[in-house]
Structure formats: C-alpha cells, structure tokens
C-alpha cells in the first residue's frame, strides 16, 4: 500500500515496524523512515488546517522529521558511507520544515563551500548567523567554534566572489577596462589565504582524556596510519566512521559512532549512560514514549561487537543507576576521538 493511502494509525505502525526491522537486521532504513514522517507531516498539517485541531502532534512529527533529515540524511544510500549529494538534498528539505534552523543552513554553507559554489555558501552562512540568536532549540544552534567558522566562511565566500569578479575584468573590452579604477586586491588575497589556512588548521576536534583541541585533517590521517599503541581511536572522517585499535580497524554506523563517542567522552562509573541520557542519539527518539529497554541493550551489544572486531578489551561496563540498566566507559584504556567541527550538533558534547 502506498504511504499516501495509509491512515495515521497505519503510518505509526509502519514506523514501529521499520524500527524493529532495523534493530533485527542491523541495517539502516533512514530513507523509508523519512518518507513515513513526511507523509505523517502532510496528513497532520492538512488535518490541522481543515479542522483547526491541536498542533502539538504535528510539531512533534516535524521535530522528528527534521532530526532525521539533518543527522542521518548523509547516510540515506549506504549505512557506513557518507553521500554529500544526499546530505544536501536532506538539509534543503529540513529547511522547508524548519526554515530558521541554524545548523542546517550552516552545513549547507559548508557543503556549498567545499564545492566552490561561493554564492550559495555566502547565502547559507549568512542565514545561519542571522538565525542563531533567535532560534530556541539548543541542539540546532551553532557552538562557539562553528560560529567563528561561519563568519570566516562567510568572509571567504565574499572574497572568493570578489576575486573571481576582479579576474573577470580582464575579459572586458579594452576600452571599458581603461575606464575602470585600478583596484588593489593584494591584501584581499592575503586575507583569503590566511582564513583558508586557519579553517584547515582547525577543521577537526581531537579529544583525549587530557584535552580537547582542534587540528587539521592531515593530522588526523597521520594519526590513523601511525596510531598510538593500546589506544582506542574513533575517527569520523569525510567518508566513513572508523574504529581503530592496534592496527585492527572497523567501519561503524553513524548511530553507533555517536553512542560510542558519548560513552567515551561523557560517562564514568559515577555517571553512567541510561536510556534517557542517550535518547537524543537513538533512532527511535520519541518524545511521547520511553525508549524500549531491549532496543537500548541491543545497541550496546552491537557497539561491544564492533569493539571486539577490533580486539578492544571489554571497557564498556554494565551497572544499575537509579533503578535502570546503565553503561559506562571504565577509563582503563586511553582514547582519541576525532570529528569535523562542521558536523557537530547540539552545541557540542560536554565533558564531565
């Protein structure tokens, strides 16, 4: 049956079925879920307009749809490999449902900048900056580093456009060129190069037990080829998410990478992760229902499996916290986590 022919109850049942299939089959159904949420949104919006009903459920579905489009749209085609074309499409969709979303505009600006489409990049970065202070939901606001980068990218986009325009002036008819003022662009070129070097040098976060710093992509790649001994390395690169330990390596999904990052950076024996503390990282995020305990355990089991694939000792421990099953990283091994500044969401992962 086509989604448009389903009732809301049938769509809700399908949503749960997709969640269950994903858990049992260990593969992503992001595109199907997004399609279900889009149809739910369409029906709820139409119903609200026709019957003047309470819009709280519509707002809930909209938030869920936007979350999937922004956070998982990159992986629509392949669970373990990023697709920038899919990401652009999903981010644009996210802005149709939430047009003032700062992080969606910021990421579109970053992807446009990578493609050297500086006109679009300028527009998106300006939108991200303009909406930042007026947007209420913290997880879609830019963090301090991203806000600095947004201003630098915005400046560089304008400088690239100015540079291109200046260079095009040589193509004008000679008589027209003689009438134009003799602009000096050397200082603009210097500023452009300086900003590019800064952005490259601070493109990634590099986090260990001791510190959180920024570094260039080249430093991340160098560390992956000469990794420190007996150290867990989790690297969110531009194509895949890599888990590395003593030369053993595995690619993991976005969701499992997010949860493992959270466990490494945010948990301890005194502050373990429960279903509620991890709820923003779960695919079945649902503001109206509790996260299913078996799904929660299943996700942790799969993360442990990924770690065993890399022959990492059992460092994720189980405990009981406030009457719930909880998990924590026991700090018995050093770790290094690396991910792009431009891909962080939620104002950053706070350290303990």
Legacy VTK file of the C-alpha trace (Angstrom):
# vtk DataFile Version 3.0
C-alpha trace
ASCII
DATASET POLYDATA
POINTS 352 float
0.000 0.000 0.000
1.229 3.479 -0.864
2.027 5.766 2.057
-0.491 8.355 0.892
-3.258 5.749 1.151
-2.426 4.829 4.756
-4.172 6.187 7.830
-2.206 7.854 10.619
-2.568 4.697 12.698
-1.145 2.585 9.871
1.769 5.004 9.421
2.530 4.833 13.128
2.510 1.024 12.970
4.805 1.128 9.929
7.153 3.465 11.778
7.459 0.937 14.616
7.889 -1.940 12.157
10.788 -0.113 10.498
12.398 0.459 13.887
12.085 -3.251 14.712
13.414 -4.358 11.311
16.366 -2.056 11.683
17.207 -3.462 15.093
16.857 -7.083 13.975
18.601 -6.721 10.628
21.465 -4.392 11.586
20.951 -2.125 8.577
19.599 1.368 8.109
16.119 2.258 6.927
16.642 6.006 7.134
15.071 6.793 3.754
11.934 4.746 4.493
11.547 6.368 7.899
11.924 9.858 6.455
9.265 9.042 3.844
6.902 7.870 6.617
7.482 11.034 8.661
6.936 13.222 5.596
3.587 11.562 4.917
2.615 11.852 8.597
3.537 15.540 8.462
1.473 16.061 5.308
-1.612 14.418 6.813
-1.329 16.205 10.159
-0.799 19.589 8.537
-3.830 19.099 6.299
-5.916 17.941 9.252
-4.853 20.940 11.346
-5.780 23.338 8.550
-9.149 21.746 7.859
-10.322 21.036 11.398
-8.355 23.590 13.397
-7.033 20.800 15.629
-4.324 20.980 18.252
-0.953 21.158 16.501
1.192 19.598 19.230
1.419 16.223 17.434
2.265 17.999 14.161
5.050 19.874 15.925
6.358 16.625 17.390
6.426 14.876 13.981
8.056 17.937 12.411
10.855 17.871 15.002
11.383 14.166 14.459
11.488 14.604 10.667
13.946 17.492 10.881
16.180 15.463 13.218
16.354 12.554 10.766
16.943 14.800 7.754
19.809 16.663 9.405
21.519 13.902 11.346
21.018 10.833 9.157
20.368 12.233 5.666
24.049 11.821 4.805
23.630 8.045 5.091
20.458 7.506 3.069
22.110 5.317 0.431
24.696 3.441 2.475
24.743 2.974 6.230
28.511 3.071 6.535
29.470 5.654 3.892
28.578 9.311 3.579
26.897 10.759 0.497
27.167 14.540 0.218
24.546 14.724 -2.543
22.015 13.005 -0.276
23.076 15.276 2.576
22.428 18.429 0.524
19.011 17.177 -0.526
18.015 16.304 3.041
19.333 19.544 4.527
17.338 21.551 1.990
14.257 19.535 2.941
14.951 20.201 6.614
14.843 23.937 5.900
11.447 23.605 4.212
10.092 22.230 7.512
12.204 24.426 9.791
13.373 27.389 7.733
15.282 29.120 10.541
17.329 26.076 11.580
20.917 27.371 12.032
22.820 24.083 11.802
21.028 23.001 8.613
21.925 26.311 6.942
25.468 26.080 8.287
26.014 22.581 6.902
24.584 23.587 3.521
27.009 26.504 3.551
29.910 24.178 4.348
28.973 21.698 1.591
28.493 24.546 -0.907
31.888 25.957 0.071
33.534 22.560 -0.472
32.001 22.506 -3.966
33.316 26.033 -4.594
29.769 27.373 -5.007
30.636 30.513 -3.064
27.446 32.416 -3.888
25.256 29.738 -2.260
27.753 29.328 0.577
27.569 33.040 1.354
23.761 32.953 1.486
23.630 29.883 3.742
26.285 31.109 6.181
24.553 34.469 6.432
21.267 32.701 7.206
22.930 30.531 9.854
24.400 33.586 11.581
21.175 35.582 11.336
19.036 32.800 12.822
21.489 31.746 15.531
20.360 34.106 18.290
16.644 33.816 17.511
16.494 30.030 17.448
15.290 28.435 20.664
16.261 24.734 20.399
19.837 24.390 21.652
20.794 21.247 19.751
20.411 23.039 16.398
22.326 26.156 17.423
25.942 26.616 16.388
28.549 26.135 19.074
31.216 28.788 19.630
33.727 27.243 17.229
31.132 26.806 14.485
30.019 30.406 14.895
33.597 31.608 14.399
33.922 29.333 11.364
30.616 30.604 9.958
31.956 34.172 9.983
35.233 33.085 8.384
33.468 31.030 5.708
31.121 33.942 5.051
34.062 36.326 4.695
35.939 33.926 2.436
32.885 33.309 0.260
32.623 37.049 -0.335
36.367 37.288 -1.010
36.227 34.413 -3.497
33.357 36.129 -5.311
35.285 39.416 -5.338
38.443 37.647 -6.547
36.554 35.903 -9.357
34.861 39.151 -10.372
38.183 41.016 -10.385
39.815 38.359 -12.540
36.881 38.500 -14.977
37.586 42.192 -15.519
40.468 41.213 -17.819
37.888 39.750 -20.195
36.130 43.091 -20.645
36.683 45.073 -23.892
39.870 47.133 -23.695
38.051 50.463 -23.923
35.863 49.513 -20.940
38.831 48.346 -18.900
40.633 51.639 -19.386
37.779 53.471 -17.714
37.755 51.262 -14.621
39.656 52.205 -11.451
42.826 50.274 -10.696
41.811 48.230 -7.654
44.498 46.728 -5.433
43.398 43.256 -4.339
46.661 42.007 -2.878
45.507 42.499 0.735
42.234 40.676 -0.001
44.157 37.740 -1.432
46.288 37.652 1.693
43.210 37.661 3.917
41.637 34.894 1.867
44.729 32.696 2.134
45.081 33.410 5.852
41.464 32.469 6.565
41.789 29.283 4.486
44.854 28.236 6.465
43.049 28.868 9.748
39.995 26.843 8.709
42.152 23.958 7.524
44.241 24.009 10.701
41.123 23.906 12.923
38.892 21.641 10.800
38.669 18.735 13.289
38.247 18.272 17.003
40.794 15.949 18.579
39.729 14.786 22.046
41.528 12.610 24.581
41.281 12.151 28.351
43.694 15.034 28.780
42.410 17.700 26.385
40.132 18.828 23.599
41.938 20.601 20.766
41.438 21.319 17.081
43.655 20.086 14.282
43.966 19.733 10.507
42.637 16.757 8.580
46.222 15.804 7.731
46.990 15.338 11.417
44.001 13.006 11.787
45.088 10.960 8.778
48.641 10.779 10.088
47.419 9.512 13.438
45.332 6.824 11.696
48.421 5.481 9.932
50.678 5.775 12.990
48.227 5.231 15.819
49.458 5.136 19.415
49.703 1.689 20.959
46.805 0.307 23.029
44.676 3.382 22.344
41.056 3.406 21.158
40.815 5.688 18.125
37.394 6.793 16.856
37.613 8.874 13.671
34.620 10.483 11.940
36.247 11.207 8.582
34.739 12.664 5.424
33.561 9.302 4.083
33.254 6.771 6.919
33.462 6.362 10.689
36.498 4.316 11.666
37.186 2.481 14.919
40.858 1.548 15.335
42.882 -0.315 17.925
46.435 -1.605 17.436
46.062 -1.757 13.615
42.695 -3.565 13.773
40.022 -1.427 12.141
36.262 -1.461 11.551
33.760 0.865 9.893
30.737 1.600 12.071
27.411 3.343 11.530
26.620 6.951 12.386
24.364 5.961 15.260
26.836 3.543 16.839
29.632 6.049 16.336
27.561 8.698 18.125
26.777 6.409 21.051
30.367 5.196 21.413
31.593 8.795 21.299
29.130 9.660 24.050
30.232 6.702 26.177
33.923 7.576 25.812
33.553 11.299 26.439
30.674 11.565 28.863
30.443 8.518 31.093
32.175 7.107 34.132
31.330 4.686 36.927
29.718 7.525 38.879
27.890 8.907 35.844
26.806 6.064 33.523
24.563 6.336 30.470
20.921 5.302 30.766
18.206 5.193 28.131
17.212 8.752 28.941
20.705 10.243 28.898
21.280 8.780 25.438
17.827 9.400 23.998
18.934 12.105 21.544
21.248 9.599 19.885
18.649 6.882 19.381
16.932 6.435 16.048
13.653 5.673 17.766
13.799 9.021 19.594
10.246 9.617 20.735
9.166 12.455 22.966
5.941 10.686 23.906
7.217 7.203 24.726
10.144 5.770 26.618
12.973 4.160 24.691
12.457 0.417 24.620
14.862 -1.236 27.061
15.620 -4.159 24.748
16.482 -1.810 21.874
18.761 0.064 24.231
20.564 -3.132 25.207
20.751 -4.238 21.582
22.559 -1.061 20.588
25.119 -1.516 23.349
25.607 -5.161 22.328
26.371 -4.083 18.768
28.837 -1.462 19.924
30.577 -4.117 22.003
30.622 -6.358 18.925
32.285 -3.572 16.901
34.883 -3.213 19.624
35.555 -6.951 19.731
36.061 -6.868 15.965
38.980 -4.543 16.676
40.103 -6.738 19.597
39.453 -3.954 22.080
39.221 -5.288 25.654
35.848 -5.072 27.390
35.879 -1.444 28.540
32.114 -0.720 28.392
30.743 -1.860 31.729
27.173 -2.542 32.863
25.751 -1.158 36.091
22.499 -0.162 37.722
21.739 3.537 38.036
18.580 4.986 39.562
16.867 1.630 39.137
17.820 1.327 35.449
20.357 -0.659 33.467
23.183 1.708 32.554
26.573 1.588 30.838
29.857 3.427 31.190
33.416 3.539 29.865
35.711 2.300 32.626
38.666 4.559 31.660
41.049 1.569 31.554
42.383 2.492 28.103
43.358 5.839 26.581
41.264 7.088 23.655
41.350 9.673 20.875
38.131 10.866 19.225
38.310 12.978 16.061
35.445 14.551 14.133
34.777 17.602 11.955
33.929 20.829 13.728
31.363 21.469 10.994
29.480 18.217 11.691
28.930 18.649 15.416
25.333 19.101 16.501
23.825 20.128 19.790
26.257 22.808 20.836
28.977 20.233 21.379
29.415 17.209 23.606
30.086 18.470 27.099
32.949 16.936 29.002
32.470 15.544 32.511
LINES 1 353
352 0 1 2 3 4 5 6 7 8 9 10 11 12 13 14 15 16 17 18 19 20 21 22 23 24 25 26 27 28 29 30 31 32 33 34 35 36 37 38 39 40 41 42 43 44 45 46 47 48 49 50 51 52 53 54 55 56 57 58 59 60 61 62 63 64 65 66 67 68 69 70 71 72 73 74 75 76 77 78 79 80 81 82 83 84 85 86 87 88 89 90 91 92 93 94 95 96 97 98 99 100 101 102 103 104 105 106 107 108 109 110 111 112 113 114 115 116 117 118 119 120 121 122 123 124 125 126 127 128 129 130 131 132 133 134 135 136 137 138 139 140 141 142 143 144 145 146 147 148 149 150 151 152 153 154 155 156 157 158 159 160 161 162 163 164 165 166 167 168 169 170 171 172 173 174 175 176 177 178 179 180 181 182 183 184 185 186 187 188 189 190 191 192 193 194 195 196 197 198 199 200 201 202 203 204 205 206 207 208 209 210 211 212 213 214 215 216 217 218 219 220 221 222 223 224 225 226 227 228 229 230 231 232 233 234 235 236 237 238 239 240 241 242 243 244 245 246 247 248 249 250 251 252 253 254 255 256 257 258 259 260 261 262 263 264 265 266 267 268 269 270 271 272 273 274 275 276 277 278 279 280 281 282 283 284 285 286 287 288 289 290 291 292 293 294 295 296 297 298 299 300 301 302 303 304 305 306 307 308 309 310 311 312 313 314 315 316 317 318 319 320 321 322 323 324 325 326 327 328 329 330 331 332 333 334 335 336 337 338 339 340 341 342 343 344 345 346 347 348 349 350 351
